[in-house]
Amino acid sequence: MDIGIIGSGNIGGTLARRFRELGHQVKIANSRGPESLAAFAAETGASAATVEEAARAKDLVIVTIPEAAVTELPPGILANTSAVIVDTGNYYPSRDGRIAEIDGGMIESEWVAQSLGHPVVKAFNNIFAAHLGAKGVPSGTAGRIALPVAGDDPRSKELVLGLIDDLGFDGVDAGTLADSWRQQPGTPVYATDLDADGVKAALAQVDAGRITDYREQADEAARAWFS
């Protein structure tokens, strides 16, 4: 598969490394330019790219940057792509500043899709990068960690669910993009490494009336990360 990754942080770097290990062609980009990724590219076999080059990947583009940085991408950079776009982002007001639309009730990944001008699939946002890189196991292994995937296009979700299986995790269809709030920071499925049954139960037990509470509690816990 031809995969572009926009963002070279913990999740982006981990996915680039793992996808290369699986034999995929990977272009990875960040805001600092390809030169800053030369050592990583030499180590992993990924191609250090500009954001524009990563956005031209044919099959899959993963946007894995802070929520506030989404609007800093070149306008329309993904609006006309035929690739599946995955959003791994989480909204932390203490890092991102306040985003009025999300604070007003818009679902985080719906805001990302609107900002990009293209539908997205929400995935890879609820697991620690170290676990994503090291805790994958063969299909059928008891207690295999499961990852929720939310989106509106069934074929796009199938592609992402298949890649999750290849990476060593069970994928769980978490519903439409409007349902993706169920896997955001502070919810029962976030950073808990549950198996498939556990993920389904956690997604079902969340309370829509507590969306803001989940976010604020997670943001309070994460403040030390961003200080």
N, C-alpha and C positions, 0 to 999 in steps of 0.2 A: 504494500500500500504506500501511496505517496502522502506523507503526513507533514503538516506544518504546525509548529508550536510557537505561539506568540507569548513570550514570557519564559525566562530561564531561572526562575526561583526554585523553591523546593519541589513543588509539584511538577512544574514544567521540565526541570532538569531530570527528575526521576522518570517521568514518562518518556522523555527522549532516550534516556539510557536503556530503559526496558524495551521500548519499541525497536531500537537498534538491535538488541539482543535477539529479538524475535524475527529479525531480517527485514524490517520495514525501512523504506527510505524516509529519512527525517531531516527536515530543515528547522532550525531553531533560531529564534530572534529575540532581541530585547531592545530596550530603549537606548542602550549605550552603543549599539552597533556591532557588526560581526567581529571586529577586531577583539572585542572583550570576550568573545566566545571561542577564540582560537584554541586555547588549551583544552577546553571541554570537547571541542570538535575532534581534536587529535586523539583524545582519550577514548571517545565513544564511537567515532565514525559518523556522527551526525554532521550535517553541513551547517556551518555558521552562516546565517543569512540576514538580510534586512527584513524588517517587518513586512514590507511589500512582497518580498520573495516568499516568505513563509505563508502569506495569505493566498498565494497562487497555487498552493498544494492541491492536487487534483481530487483526493479522496476524503481527507479529513483535516480540519484546522481546529486546533485547540487554543482557546483564549484563556490564559491562566495568569492574569495580572490583577493587581488591586482594583476593586470596583471603580474607584474614582478615576483610574487610568483608562478606562474603557472609552471615555469621551475624548481622550487625548490621542487616540489612534487616528490616522489619516481619514478624513471623511469619506464614507462610501467604500472603504477598503475591502469589505466583505459583502457588499450589497448584491453583487452579481455572480458570486461564486456558485458552482454546482456542488461543491464539497459539503459534507456534513460539518457543522460548526458545533463544537462542544464548549460550554461555559463551565469552568471549574470554580468560579469566583464566589466569595463570601463578602457580605457587607458588614464592615466593622466601622461604625461612626468615629471611633477614636483614631482610626488610621485614615479613613477615607473622607472625613468631614461629613457633614449632613447632606444627604441626597434627598431633596424635597419630595420627589415622586415616590420614592420607596417609603419614606417616613409617612407619606400620605396614604399608604395602603397598597401601592403597586408591588407585585411580587418581584423579588430581586432579578431573577433571570428573565422575566418579561421585560423589565427595564433594560437589561443588557441586549435582548433581541431588538427592542425598539431603537436603542442607541446605535446598534450595528446595522440596522435595516435588513436583517436576515433572521430567520428562525434559528433557534439554538436548542441543543440537548443539554440538560443539566446532569453532570456526572463528575466523579472524582473530587467532590468538594467536602466530603464528610470523613475522610481518612487522613491520618498523618502521613506525610511523605515518606518517612522512614519505614512505616508499615507497608505502604504501597510498593516500596522497593524491595522489601525483604520477606514479606509474609505471604506471598502467593504460593499456593500449593496445587497439586493436580486435581482435576475434576473428580468429584466423588469422595474426597477426603473429608472425614468427619470434622465438623466445626469450621469448615472453610469460610473465611470472611466473605461477606456479601456486600455489594455496593448498589445503592439505588440509582436508577436512571429515569429521569423525567423528560418528557417532550411530546410534541404534538404529531410528529410524523412517524408512523410505525416502522418504516424501512430505515430511517435514521437511527431510531432506538435499537433496532436489531443489529445494525453495524456496531454500535457502541457496546451493546451487551456481548457480542461475539468477541470483541477486543478485550473486554473485562475478563471473560473466561480464559482467553489466551494468556492474560497476565497472571492468572492463578487465583481468580476470585469468582464467586457466583454473582451474577447480575440479577437484580430484581427490578421489574418494571414498576416504577413508582407513580405512574399515571401521566397526566398531561403537564405541560409547563406550568399551568396554574396551580398544580399540586406540588410544585418543587419547593414551596416554603416548608414542607414537611421534613426536608433533609437539610435545612439551614442550621447555622450555629445555634446551640442551646437546646435543640430538639432532642428527643430520646435516641435518635439514630446517629447523632453527630459524634464522631470520634469515639465510638464504642466497640468497633470491631465485632459486630454481631454476625451470626450466620443468617442464612436466607430466612428461616422462620422467625428469627429474632428481629430482622429488619422489617419484615411484613407486619409484625406485631407493633413495633415501635412507630412505624408510619401510621398505623391505624389509631394509636392512642393519643396522638397530638391533638391539641385544642386550638382551633382556629382563632378563638378569642384571646389567645396568649401569644400571638405572633410577635408583638412588640416586646413582651416580657422575655421571650426566648432570646431575642436579639440583644436586648439590653443586658441580660445576665451574662451572655456569652461575651459581649463587648467588655464588660467589667472584668471578667476573668482573663481576657486577653490583653488588657492594657499594658501589662508588663512586657509583652512581646514587642510592642510598638514604641516603647519609651526609650 
